[in-house]
C-alpha cells in the first residue's frame, strides 16, 4: 500500500456484501460501497478466512462508541 494513501482520511463504508460467481465457486467476491463508488474484491478461501479472523480480532479490541 502506498504510504501517502494511508495519511488520508478513510472512506466511510456505506454498504457491504459477499457472494460468489456461479461459474467460479472457488472464489468469494467482497463488495464494498463508499460515497465514491462500489469496489469489488475477489478472494480465495484462505484469504477470506484470514480477513474474517482479522476483522474479528480488531472488532474485539474496539472501544465503546462515542456518544453525543
C-alpha positions in Angstrom: 0.0 0.0 0.0 1.3 3.5 -0.9 2.1 5.3 2.4 0.7 8.6 1.1 -2.7 6.9 0.7 -2.6 5.9 4.4 -2.4 9.5 5.5 -5.7 10.4 4.0 -8.9 10.0 5.9 -10.6 6.6 5.3 -13.7 6.5 3.2 -16.9 5.6 5.2 -18.2 2.2 4.3 -21.9 2.6 3.4 -22.6 -0.9 2.1 -21.1 -4.4 2.2 -22.0 -7.7 0.6 -20.4 -11.1 -0.2 -21.1 -13.7 -2.7 -19.6 -15.9 -5.3 -19.9 -16.3 -9.1 -22.0 -19.3 -10.1 -19.4 -20.4 -12.6 -16.5 -19.9 -10.2 -17.5 -21.3 -6.7 -13.8 -21.3 -5.5 -13.7 -17.5 -5.0 -15.7 -15.1 -2.9 -16.4 -11.6 -4.0 -16.5 -8.9 -1.4 -18.3 -5.7 -2.5 -17.8 -2.6 -0.5 -19.7 0.6 -1.2 -18.5 4.1 -0.3 -19.6 7.6 -1.4 -17.0 7.2 -4.3 -18.5 4.0 -5.7 -18.5 0.2 -5.4 -15.3 -1.7 -5.1 -15.3 -5.5 -5.7 -12.5 -7.8 -4.5 -12.1 -11.5 -5.4 -10.5 -13.7 -2.7 -9.9 -17.4 -2.3 -10.9 -19.4 0.8 -7.7 -18.9 2.7 -7.8 -15.1 2.1 -11.5 -15.0 3.1 -10.8 -16.8 6.4 -7.8 -14.5 7.2 -9.9 -11.4 6.5 -12.6 -12.8 8.8 -10.2 -13.6 11.6 -8.5 -10.2 11.3 -11.8 -8.3 11.4 -13.0 -10.4 14.4 -9.7 -9.7 16.4 -9.8 -6.0 15.5 -13.5 -5.7 16.4 -12.9 -7.3 19.8 -10.4 -4.5 20.6 -12.6 -1.6 19.6 -13.5 0.9 22.2 -17.0 1.8 23.2 -18.8 4.1 20.7 -18.7 7.8 21.4 -21.9 9.4 22.5 -23.0 12.9 21.6 
